[in-house]
Amino acid sequence: MTTPLLRVAVVGATGALGGELLDQLRERHFPVQELRPIATDRSLGATIDWLGHELPVATEPETLHGLDLVLICTPPGAALDWIRRALQAGVACLDFSGAVAARPEVPLADADLPLDAAALAAPLLAVPAPAALALARVLAPIRAAAGLVRVSATLCDAASGAGRAGVDALQAETIALFNQEELPETGLDHRIAFDCLPASGPFDAAGTSELESRVGAELGRLLGTELPRAITALRIPTFAGMGIHLALETERELPPELCRERLAKTAGVSSWGGPAGPTTRDAIGEDAVLVGRVRRDPSAPRGLLLWLAFDPARLAASTALRVAEARFRA
């Protein structure tokens, strides 16, 4: 079966995730007949290179008409307007922002889980947060082998989790500190260089961050169970990649060596051989979720501790494009 040539828009094309999507479209030889890069007015006059051609970045909503697929990788606040425009234009839409991921009528687009024909044909699908995708990949085979009682995950989110602004802020602050200069104003509400923030993103009234709430809810949907879970997201001063320290308790005994064997046989997961690592840098450019330091948790019966490292933008982009290929495959 083949996928027909498609007319595709990437909304947020000049951002970090948009750039990764464009790279993935090239790498996967995704069947693009026409590409329309779209961004905010701040990118007015900008161009992107596409297969040797300079394409202008559009900023007007009418650019959605006549398309087959819209990939939305803007912040949640801006995503809703573009989702509405895509639906009004009758264009299939994959949203990365999380703006609609909590709505039960919107399918979560995970290419590693079976999607029925109705879900694939839905006009709007939500791409889960990369951390939820990574956790689901690792936890699903463990649950199948030994059941799960509880899960606690600490996310180490890089500066790129705040988008291009986070990367620019880390670079500018690092240069200023090395040169013993006053730290520049970066537009973020916190400093980031040589520091570790005990949160990533805004909080709700209960003190839970937006990312923590999103990952917890999406993980429950992906696993299909209301498993007791605790998610904490940190912001660490690295440019890219994400690490997760995972503590879990199984219903039945699962020795670490057997857990490693199960994960090594899981599609999209790579078991790390050395006693240390993998680092978040090791994961950059990798399609798989790297898993290492699988060991006993002495504080809990049948407890296990694991370390995950992955490339969040690459994981989200490749997942979405695999879902799109399945949707349009003839």
C-alpha positions as semicolon CSV with decimal commas, in nm:
position;residue;x (nm);y (nm);z (nm)
1;M;0,000;0,000;0,000
2;T;0,118;0,352;-0,077
3;T;0,048;0,696;0,062
4;P;-0,071;0,953;-0,196
5;L;0,104;1,285;-0,242
6;L;-0,027;1,531;0,015
7;R;-0,054;1,907;0,056
8;V;0,082;1,974;0,405
9;A;0,105;2,280;0,631
10;V;0,332;2,309;0,935
11;V;0,197;2,578;1,169
12;G;0,484;2,698;1,386
13;A;0,737;2,609;1,119
14;T;1,005;2,847;1,251
15;G;1,001;2,701;1,604
16;A;1,208;2,414;1,744
17;L;0,938;2,150;1,696
18;G;0,844;2,289;1,356
19;G;1,205;2,258;1,247
20;E;1,215;1,897;1,362
21;L;0,893;1,824;1,171
22;L;1,044;1,965;0,854
23;D;1,355;1,752;0,906
24;Q;1,141;1,443;0,961
25;L;0,934;1,512;0,648
26;R;1,260;1,509;0,452
27;E;1,415;1,209;0,627
28;R;1,106;0,991;0,598
29;H;1,052;1,092;0,234
30;F;0,699;1,179;0,341
31;P;0,485;1,212;0,025
32;V;0,460;1,592;0,012
33;Q;0,317;1,741;-0,303
34;E;0,305;2,091;-0,156
35;L;0,443;2,231;0,170
36;R;0,314;2,548;0,334
37;P;0,520;2,673;0,631
38;I;0,315;2,897;0,860
39;A;0,415;3,103;1,164
40;T;0,321;3,416;1,358
41;D;0,370;3,773;1,241
42;R;0,715;3,769;1,406
43;S;0,829;3,547;1,118
44;L;0,689;3,779;0,850
45;G;0,931;3,781;0,557
46;A;1,112;3,466;0,674
47;T;1,177;3,170;0,445
48;I;1,266;2,805;0,495
49;D;1,473;2,578;0,276
50;W;1,271;2,291;0,132
51;L;1,448;2,051;-0,103
52;G;1,664;2,327;-0,245
53;H;1,386;2,585;-0,271
54;E;1,326;2,889;-0,048
55;L;0,963;2,883;0,065
56;P;0,811;3,198;0,218
57;V;0,663;3,157;0,565
58;A;0,294;3,251;0,555
59;T;0,113;3,424;0,843
60;E;-0,245;3,439;0,713
61;P;-0,524;3,190;0,802
62;E;-0,650;3,153;0,447
63;T;-0,334;2,956;0,371
64;L;-0,509;2,644;0,509
65;H;-0,759;2,612;0,226
66;G;-0,698;2,331;-0,022
67;L;-0,471;2,130;0,211
68;D;-0,483;1,764;0,310
69;L;-0,305;1,783;0,647
70;V;-0,219;2,051;0,905
71;L;0,047;1,989;1,170
72;I;0,009;2,237;1,457
73;C;0,309;2,289;1,683
74;T;0,235;2,629;1,837
75;P;0,182;2,700;2,210
76;P;-0,164;2,590;2,338
77;G;-0,311;2,941;2,339
78;A;-0,244;2,994;1,970
79;A;-0,326;2,636;1,870
80;L;-0,701;2,661;1,931
81;D;-0,748;2,927;1,664
82;W;-0,555;2,723;1,408
83;I;-0,746;2,406;1,500
84;R;-1,075;2,588;1,444
85;R;-0,954;2,720;1,108
86;A;-0,840;2,374;0,998
87;L;-1,172;2,216;1,091
88;Q;-1,365;2,494;0,915
89;A;-1,150;2,437;0,604
90;G;-1,217;2,061;0,619
91;V;-0,849;1,973;0,662
92;A;-0,723;1,685;0,875
93;C;-0,537;1,821;1,178
94;L;-0,269;1,681;1,411
95;D;-0,215;1,901;1,717
96;F;0,106;1,886;1,923
97;S;0,021;2,163;2,170
98;G;-0,190;1,966;2,418
99;A;-0,473;2,217;2,382
100;V;-0,730;1,945;2,303
101;A;-0,555;1,633;2,434
102;A;-0,772;1,617;2,747
103;R;-1,095;1,599;2,548
104;P;-1,220;1,238;2,536
105;E;-1,370;1,286;2,188
106;V;-1,025;1,370;2,045
107;P;-0,817;1,054;1,982
108;L;-0,458;1,046;2,105
109;A;-0,231;0,969;1,810
110;D;0,024;0,712;1,929
111;A;0,163;0,506;1,642
112;D;0,280;0,236;1,886
113;L;-0,077;0,160;1,993
114;P;-0,352;0,027;1,768
115;L;-0,578;0,301;1,632
116;D;-0,908;0,188;1,488
117;A;-1,030;0,314;1,153
118;A;-1,270;0,563;1,312
119;A;-0,994;0,722;1,521
120;L;-0,760;0,742;1,224
121;A;-1,031;0,908;1,016
122;A;-1,116;1,167;1,284
123;P;-1,077;1,526;1,159
124;L;-0,867;1,614;1,466
125;L;-0,610;1,403;1,651
126;A;-0,389;1,505;1,942
127;V;-0,021;1,410;1,958
128;P;0,067;1,318;2,319
129;A;0,342;1,497;2,506
130;P;0,677;1,331;2,430
131;A;0,721;1,233;2,796
132;A;0,385;1,052;2,790
133;L;0,485;0,871;2,469
134;A;0,819;0,763;2,619
135;L;0,665;0,647;2,945
136;A;0,391;0,453;2,766
137;R;0,649;0,273;2,548
138;V;0,840;0,157;2,856
139;L;0,552;0,090;3,094
140;A;0,331;-0,109;2,854
141;P;0,565;-0,414;2,829
142;I;0,635;-0,402;3,205
143;R;0,263;-0,399;3,280
144;A;0,209;-0,691;3,040
145;A;0,482;-0,891;3,214
146;A;0,410;-0,819;3,579
147;G;0,126;-0,568;3,622
148;L;0,167;-0,222;3,771
149;V;0,070;-0,092;4,115
150;R;0,203;0,263;4,100
151;V;0,433;0,487;3,895
152;S;0,639;0,792;3,992
153;A;0,829;0,983;3,724
154;T;1,062;1,283;3,746
155;L;1,100;1,458;3,411
156;C;1,425;1,645;3,340
157;D;1,313;1,892;3,074
158;A;1,575;2,078;2,870
159;A;1,565;2,447;2,785
160;S;1,417;2,352;2,449
161;G;1,103;2,252;2,639
162;A;1,032;2,625;2,650
163;G;1,073;2,643;2,272
164;R;1,320;2,851;2,077
165;A;1,303;3,117;2,351
166;G;1,437;2,871;2,607
167;V;1,732;2,771;2,390
168;D;1,815;3,136;2,312
169;A;1,789;3,226;2,683
170;L;2,026;2,947;2,789
171;Q;2,279;3,048;2,525
172;A;2,264;3,421;2,607
173;E;2,281;3,370;2,984
174;T;2,571;3,124;2,956
175;I;2,776;3,366;2,744
176;A;2,700;3,653;2,984
177;L;2,804;3,453;3,291
178;F;3,131;3,339;3,132
179;N;3,208;3,699;3,035
180;Q;3,108;3,824;3,385
181;E;2,843;4,046;3,228
182;E;2,497;4,137;3,352
183;L;2,241;3,872;3,258
184;P;2,026;3,981;2,961
185;E;1,649;4,000;2,961
186;T;1,531;3,693;2,771
187;G;1,152;3,708;2,792
188;L;1,134;3,405;3,022
189;D;1,000;3,443;3,375
190;H;1,309;3,277;3,526
191;R;1,682;3,236;3,478
192;I;1,801;2,907;3,333
193;A;2,180;2,888;3,290
194;F;2,370;2,680;3,550
195;D;2,053;2,627;3,751
196;C;1,786;2,363;3,806
197;L;1,427;2,475;3,843
198;P;1,187;2,254;4,042
199;A;0,915;2,306;3,781
200;S;0,861;2,333;3,408
201;G;0,583;2,565;3,297
202;P;0,295;2,741;3,474
203;F;0,109;2,604;3,780
204;D;-0,256;2,540;3,857
205;A;-0,423;2,621;4,190
206;A;-0,301;2,293;4,341
207;G;0,063;2,366;4,255
208;T;0,079;2,116;3,968
209;S;0,251;2,240;3,655
210;E;0,084;2,234;3,316
211;L;0,333;1,975;3,188
212;E;0,291;1,750;3,492
213;S;-0,086;1,754;3,459
214;R;-0,075;1,690;3,085
215;V;0,170;1,399;3,103
216;G;-0,020;1,232;3,387
217;A;-0,355;1,255;3,210
218;E;-0,222;1,144;2,871
219;L;-0,030;0,853;3,023
220;G;-0,355;0,728;3,177
221;R;-0,528;0,747;2,839
222;L;-0,242;0,576;2,655
223;L;-0,224;0,290;2,905
224;G;-0,602;0,268;2,930
225;T;-0,605;0,263;3,309
226;E;-0,627;0,500;3,605
227;L;-0,298;0,376;3,746
228;P;-0,180;0,569;4,056
229;R;0,092;0,799;3,924
230;A;0,294;1,100;4,034
231;I;0,468;1,324;3,780
232;T;0,724;1,594;3,863
233;A;0,880;1,807;3,590
234;L;1,209;1,993;3,636
235;R;1,377;2,240;3,400
236;I;1,748;2,164;3,364
237;P;2,016;2,378;3,191
238;T;2,075;2,158;2,885
239;F;1,990;2,259;2,530
240;A;1,799;1,952;2,414
241;G;1,687;1,602;2,505
242;M;1,487;1,482;2,804
243;G;1,560;1,240;3,085
244;I;1,312;1,064;3,313
245;H;1,386;0,897;3,644
246;L;1,116;0,631;3,678
247;A;1,019;0,453;4,000
248;L;0,750;0,187;3,981
249;E;0,604;-0,105;4,171
250;T;0,476;-0,417;3,998
251;E;0,199;-0,655;4,103
252;R;0,418;-0,960;4,048
253;E;0,790;-1,013;4,088
254;L;0,995;-0,881;3,794
255;P;1,373;-0,908;3,838
256;P;1,575;-0,622;3,683
257;E;1,746;-0,856;3,437
258;L;1,410;-0,983;3,309
259;C;1,283;-0,625;3,285
260;R;1,585;-0,537;3,073
261;E;1,519;-0,836;2,848
262;R;1,155;-0,736;2,799
263;L;1,245;-0,377;2,713
264;A;1,521;-0,485;2,473
265;K;1,256;-0,670;2,271
266;T;1,013;-0,375;2,266
267;A;0,979;-0,175;1,945
268;G;1,091;0,183;1,989
269;V;1,293;0,107;2,306
270;S;1,669;0,050;2,326
271;S;1,827;-0,104;2,635
272;W;2,151;0,067;2,739
273;G;2,429;-0,178;2,816
274;G;2,664;0,019;3,041
275;P;2,619;0,075;3,415
276;A;2,595;0,453;3,367
277;G;2,390;0,644;3,115
278;P;2,238;0,691;2,874
279;T;2,275;1,066;2,886
280;T;2,027;1,304;2,731
281;R;2,294;1,391;2,475
282;D;2,319;1,024;2,379
283;A;1,950;1,036;2,283
284;I;1,969;1,334;2,045
285;G;1,878;1,222;1,694
286;E;1,762;0,878;1,812
287;D;1,416;0,747;1,729
288;A;1,417;0,503;2,023
289;V;1,368;0,569;2,394
290;L;1,698;0,473;2,561
291;V;1,663;0,288;2,893
292;G;1,940;0,229;3,147
293;R;2,014;0,186;3,518
294;V;1,740;-0,075;3,565
295;R;1,770;-0,179;3,931
296;R;1,582;-0,274;4,243
297;D;1,408;-0,006;4,448
298;P;1,486;-0,109;4,808
299;S;1,215;0,120;4,946
300;A;0,921;-0,069;4,792
301;P;0,818;-0,433;4,754
302;R;0,860;-0,539;4,391
303;G;0,995;-0,190;4,321
304;L;1,208;-0,101;4,018
305;L;1,409;0,210;3,925
306;L;1,485;0,303;3,564
307;W;1,639;0,594;3,374
308;L;1,503;0,699;3,032
309;A;1,661;0,936;2,781
310;F;1,506;1,046;2,452
311;D;1,481;1,322;2,195
312;P;1,136;1,473;2,267
313;A;1,091;1,673;1,947
314;R;1,202;1,381;1,731
315;L;0,978;1,137;1,920
316;A;0,670;1,357;1,881
317;A;0,737;1,436;1,515
318;S;0,805;1,076;1,410
319;T;0,497;0,953;1,598
320;A;0,272;1,206;1,426
321;L;0,405;1,133;1,079
322;R;0,366;0,757;1,128
323;V;0,003;0,819;1,226
324;A;-0,045;1,045;0,922
325;E;0,102;0,777;0,694
326;A;-0,141;0,523;0,837
327;R;-0,433;0,760;0,791
328;F;-0,368;0,838;0,426
329;R;-0,230;0,502;0,319
330;A;-0,430;0,366;0,028
